[in-house]
Amino acid sequence: MRFEISKVLDAIEGRVCTDPSLARAVVDLAEVIRWQNLDGGRPASLLRLGMVIDALSRQIGEDSVPVYAIVHRALLSDADLTSNERMVVRRWADDGLVEVLDQPGDRMLEVADLLGLPVLTRARLDGLVGRYPWVGQAGRVLAPVPGAGGPVFIAHVGGGQDPATGSRSPAGVKVLSRKWRCPEPGCALFGGGGGGGAFADLAAVDRVPAEQPPPTLRTGAPTCPRHGARLSDAGPRPRTAVLAVRIGGLVRKRFVLTETEPVAIGRAPDGPGGVTLGQWLNDEARRWISRSHIRLELRVGEVVVTDTSTNGSGVRPGGSMAEHERIALAPQQSRVLAESDLIELYPGVQVGRADDMSSDAKYIPNSVMAEAPTMAMRLPRP
């Protein structure tokens, strides 16, 4: 059983991040793992985060949905968690996958405001509508509650059961246009400061993570939420584009394309950073789609696709599925993608900008809890 739990914790780890481009909701981790009614189990269980992630995936109609988890510092030594769970949470904190704070509630709302994300919490936030008007909007604040087959969401305020996003706040747009550096050595969120001198400063810039969470704002100044130290400006954030893969009508994965790193997509691309499709393909699609089928690059803000396959690809202008409008891409041919264009690697296997991709098929989402022992999850009866 321990091996199975380790596998499901690894799967959950793949769904937590502080990347503003990929996170789909903000969640207070300590609150979720202590909500015993979700499964009737022990006082604290990290597996409950997986249950909530599965519910979010079902509700928004996507696989591989990441959440922005904010963790109360006391959780790192919580005796109600197993030693393995505490080790996992500490690793997430050390790797910058989650934020560890003394007051996660305030930060949770700030992140949601800066990024325009929904909040998953049992707390009633009615009294904060004046400070955060979006709290009153449908689907922006939802509570996970027990349901038949797993958690479902209800709204304490604003109505609606489906998680909804909004626009980034003006402050969020401003701080996310820059990269930031923390003066504290080894900061997992904003890189580490170094000693004095020009060369040390340049080395510190090199340690700034490529993807950073939004800084917290104290009297308008960007500040490290973990260390409370004022951040220094490390230059403009590189341009990015968020793309998604849709297979059989279901959005399977979102990913970020930057100007510094091209992304290979195919059955099983070599090297780090590629998008592997093999686990979602049927036998015929696996035979057609090459190991590295296409390469995507971001050049001066434009997405460029290059066919690197044996069998060729196609572009669907404006997302049109009309066969006479499909533009064939021969091997080694490149093309700039217009705003709503889709790349078709094989019928039903498409890549495009995430804002233009949605699921249009009924499906059973892949669960991060697939490896969890049934005895660890006592779900309510239908």
Buried (B, 14 or more C-beta within 10 A) or exposed (E): EEEBBEEBBEBBBEBBBBBBBBBBBBBBBBBBBBBBEBBEBBEBBBBBBBBBBBBBBBBBBBBBBBBBBBBBBEBBEBEEBBEEBBEBBBEBBEEBBBBBBEEBBEBBBBBBBBBBBBBBBBBEBEEBBEEBEBBBBBBBBBBBBBBEEBBBBEBBBBEBEEBBBBEBBEBBEBBBEBBBBBBBEEBBBBBBBBEEEEEEBEEBBEBBBEBBBBBBBEEEEBBBBBBEBBBBEBEEBEBBBBBBBBBBBBBBBBBBBBBEBBBBBBBBBEEEEBBBBEEBBEEEBBEBBBBBBBBBBBEEEEBBBBBBBEEBBBBBBEBEEEEEEBEEBEBEEEBEBEEBBBBBBBEBBBBBBBEBBBBEEEBEBBBBBEBBBEEBBEBBEE
